[in-house]
Amino acid sequence: MEEVETRAKQLAQRLNHSKEQMDILKLQLSNERHSTYYKISSDSVTAASPASLIADAILNDPQAVQLVARLDGNFLEMDKTWELMSELDKDEIIRKKIIREL
């Protein structure tokens, strides 16, 4: 009987935690742009827990925050700075700026 009660308490805690995760994810998804991505930066995470880990990071769990990266915008290319750009890219930006001003 005690084992069943202990197991029931554990399951209730997991259920409450899952509800908190779902609530924060709904709130976060309604407030964020669709170009925001989350990536787990550690390979040691089991395949069954990435969504839970990301939800915990959004809930500001310190252990989860360390393992999850949040990427805004186009994460496939690095933000360009004028010094790192090629001359062709610089000319393209100048041309777009001139066209915008016309």
C-alpha positions as CSV (number, residue, x, y, z in Angstrom):
1,M,0.0,0.0,0.0
2,E,2.8,2.4,0.9
3,E,4.6,1.6,-2.4
4,V,1.4,2.5,-4.3
5,E,1.0,5.7,-2.4
6,T,4.6,6.7,-3.0
7,R,4.2,5.9,-6.7
8,A,1.0,7.9,-6.8
9,K,2.7,10.9,-5.3
10,Q,5.6,10.7,-7.8
11,L,3.2,10.4,-10.7
12,A,1.2,13.4,-9.3
13,Q,4.4,15.5,-9.2
14,R,5.3,14.5,-12.7
15,L,1.8,15.3,-13.9
16,N,1.9,18.8,-12.2
17,H,5.3,19.4,-13.7
18,S,4.1,18.4,-17.2
19,K,1.1,20.7,-16.8
20,E,3.5,23.6,-15.9
21,Q,5.6,22.8,-19.0
22,M,2.5,22.8,-21.3
23,D,1.2,26.1,-19.9
24,I,4.6,27.8,-20.3
25,L,5.0,26.4,-23.8
26,K,1.5,27.7,-24.8
27,L,2.4,31.1,-23.4
28,Q,5.8,31.2,-25.0
29,L,4.5,30.1,-28.4
30,S,1.8,32.8,-28.4
31,N,4.4,35.5,-27.6
32,E,7.3,34.5,-29.8
33,R,8.0,34.9,-33.5
34,H,7.9,31.7,-35.6
35,S,11.6,32.2,-36.4
36,T,12.7,31.3,-32.9
37,Y,14.4,27.9,-32.6
38,Y,15.6,25.9,-29.6
39,K,18.5,23.5,-29.8
40,I,19.9,21.2,-27.1
41,S,23.7,21.8,-27.0
42,S,24.6,18.6,-25.3
43,D,24.7,15.1,-26.9
44,S,24.3,13.4,-23.5
45,V,20.5,14.0,-23.4
46,T,18.4,10.9,-24.0
47,A,16.2,10.9,-27.1
48,A,13.0,10.7,-25.0
49,S,13.5,14.0,-23.2
50,P,14.4,16.9,-25.6
51,A,11.0,18.5,-25.5
52,S,10.8,18.3,-21.7
53,L,14.3,19.7,-21.4
54,I,13.4,22.7,-23.7
55,A,10.3,23.3,-21.6
56,D,12.3,23.2,-18.4
57,A,14.7,25.7,-19.9
58,I,11.8,28.0,-20.7
59,L,10.7,27.6,-17.1
60,N,14.2,28.8,-16.2
61,D,15.4,25.6,-14.6
62,P,19.1,26.4,-14.1
63,Q,20.3,22.9,-15.2
64,A,18.2,22.9,-18.3
65,V,19.1,26.5,-19.3
66,Q,22.7,25.4,-19.5
67,L,21.9,22.8,-22.1
68,V,19.5,24.6,-24.4
69,A,20.4,27.3,-26.9
70,R,17.8,29.8,-28.2
71,L,18.3,31.0,-31.7
72,D,16.4,33.9,-33.2
73,G,16.1,34.6,-36.9
74,N,18.1,32.9,-39.5
75,F,20.4,30.6,-37.6
76,L,22.0,29.2,-40.7
77,E,24.3,32.1,-41.3
78,M,26.3,34.3,-39.0
79,D,25.3,37.9,-38.4
80,K,27.5,39.8,-40.8
81,T,29.6,42.7,-39.8
82,W,31.0,45.2,-42.2
83,E,34.6,44.1,-41.6
84,L,33.9,40.4,-42.3
85,M,31.8,41.0,-45.4
86,S,33.1,40.6,-48.9
87,E,33.2,43.5,-51.3
88,L,30.4,41.9,-53.3
89,D,28.2,41.7,-50.2
90,K,29.0,45.3,-49.2
91,D,28.1,46.5,-52.7
92,E,24.8,44.5,-52.5
93,I,23.8,46.3,-49.2
94,I,24.7,49.7,-50.6
95,R,22.7,49.0,-53.7
96,K,19.6,47.9,-51.6
97,K,20.0,51.0,-49.5
98,I,20.0,53.3,-52.6
99,I,17.0,51.5,-54.1
100,R,15.1,51.9,-50.8
101,E,15.9,55.6,-50.6
102,L,14.5,56.2,-54.2
